[in-house]
Amino acid sequence: MPDNFETIEKESIHTLKFPHIDVLTDKEAISRRKTDLERAQALGNLEHSKIKIYFEDNESKKVVETTVWALTDDIVVLKQGVGIPINRILKSI
């Protein structure tokens, strides 16, 4: 991903505001995002591996390096119950 992403700590995510509009429009990209997040959840639960999540809040593009603990239909759950709406995630690696 490009370098124009602000790196933040997961502890700051709860202060962000997220629009309801999906940042992705391409159906393949949306499907790939879901697959990548499912893989990240498996890595987080089995190996406690960290990944980078690139996302957008209502102000700018951000990236966080963290462990994914759970997925719901709408939210990626990180440690301490912090969540990022899936529809605001651009990519996870």
Backbone torsions as a table, in degrees:
resi	resn	phi	psi	omega
1	MET	NA	156.0	-179.7
2	PRO	-62.4	165.2	-178.5
3	ASP	-82.4	0.6	-175.4
4	ASN	-86.6	29.8	177.0
5	PHE	-106.0	133.1	177.0
6	GLU	-81.7	127.0	177.4
7	THR	-80.6	129.6	177.9
8	ILE	-130.4	162.8	175.9
9	GLU	-88.8	147.9	-178.0
10	LYS	-60.6	-28.1	179.6
11	GLU	-65.3	-18.0	179.9
12	SER	-89.9	-12.5	-173.6
13	ILE	-62.0	-36.1	-177.4
14	HIS	-62.7	-16.7	179.5
15	THR	-87.7	-9.7	-175.9
16	LEU	-81.6	155.8	175.5
17	LYS	-112.7	135.9	-175.9
18	PHE	-121.4	122.0	173.0
19	PRO	-64.1	163.3	-178.8
20	HIS	-87.2	-11.3	-177.2
21	ILE	-76.2	137.3	179.1
22	ASP	-71.8	137.3	178.6
23	VAL	-77.5	-16.6	177.9
24	LEU	-107.4	144.3	177.5
25	THR	-118.7	-24.0	-179.0
26	ASP	-75.5	127.8	-177.1
27	LYS	-62.4	-36.6	177.9
28	GLU	-65.8	-41.8	178.8
29	ALA	-64.2	-39.0	178.7
30	ILE	-65.5	-42.3	177.9
31	SER	-65.2	-42.8	178.7
32	ARG	-63.1	-38.8	178.4
33	ARG	-60.3	-44.7	-179.9
34	LYS	-62.3	-45.5	179.3
35	THR	-62.2	-44.1	179.7
36	ASP	-63.0	-39.1	179.7
37	LEU	-70.3	-37.0	176.3
38	GLU	-63.6	-40.2	176.8
39	ARG	-64.2	-42.9	179.3
40	ALA	-62.4	-38.0	178.0
41	GLN	-65.3	-43.6	178.5
42	ALA	-61.7	-44.6	178.2
43	LEU	-63.1	-39.2	-179.8
44	GLY	-66.4	-41.7	-177.9
45	ASN	-77.1	-35.9	-176.4
46	LEU	-86.6	-42.3	-172.3
47	GLU	-120.0	-1.0	-177.3
48	HIS	55.5	35.0	-179.7
49	SER	-78.8	141.0	176.2
50	LYS	-91.5	148.5	174.7
51	ILE	-130.7	168.8	173.1
52	LYS	-102.4	130.7	176.3
53	ILE	-112.9	119.9	177.7
54	TYR	-97.8	124.5	-175.7
55	PHE	-148.5	172.1	177.4
56	GLU	-126.9	133.1	169.6
57	ASP	-97.9	-157.0	-178.9
58	ASN	-81.3	-3.6	-177.3
59	GLU	-115.4	-41.2	-173.3
60	SER	-162.4	178.0	177.4
61	LYS	-87.8	137.7	-176.9
62	LYS	-136.0	161.7	174.4
63	VAL	-137.6	141.4	176.8
64	VAL	-133.6	139.1	174.5
65	GLU	-103.4	119.3	-171.0
66	THR	-160.0	177.6	175.7
67	THR	-105.0	132.8	176.3
68	VAL	-89.0	122.1	-179.1
69	TRP	-97.5	-32.1	-177.4
70	ALA	-157.7	161.3	174.6
71	LEU	-129.2	138.4	167.2
72	THR	-111.7	-173.9	177.0
73	ASP	-64.6	-25.4	-172.3
74	ASP	-121.9	-18.0	-169.6
75	ILE	-130.9	142.7	167.3
76	VAL	-96.1	121.9	-177.7
77	VAL	-99.0	126.2	178.8
78	LEU	-105.3	-176.1	177.3
79	LYS	-57.8	153.7	177.5
80	GLN	62.0	23.6	176.4
81	GLY	72.7	10.8	178.1
82	VAL	-70.6	138.8	-178.5
83	GLY	-132.5	149.6	173.5
84	ILE	-123.4	128.9	176.2
85	PRO	-61.1	131.6	-178.4
86	ILE	-59.3	-37.4	-176.8
87	ASN	-68.6	-6.2	178.0
88	ARG	-104.0	1.0	-178.5
89	ILE	-90.7	127.1	177.8
90	LEU	-85.4	-42.3	-175.2
91	LYS	-165.6	153.1	172.0
92	SER	-134.2	134.1	179.4
93	ILE	-142.1	NA	NA
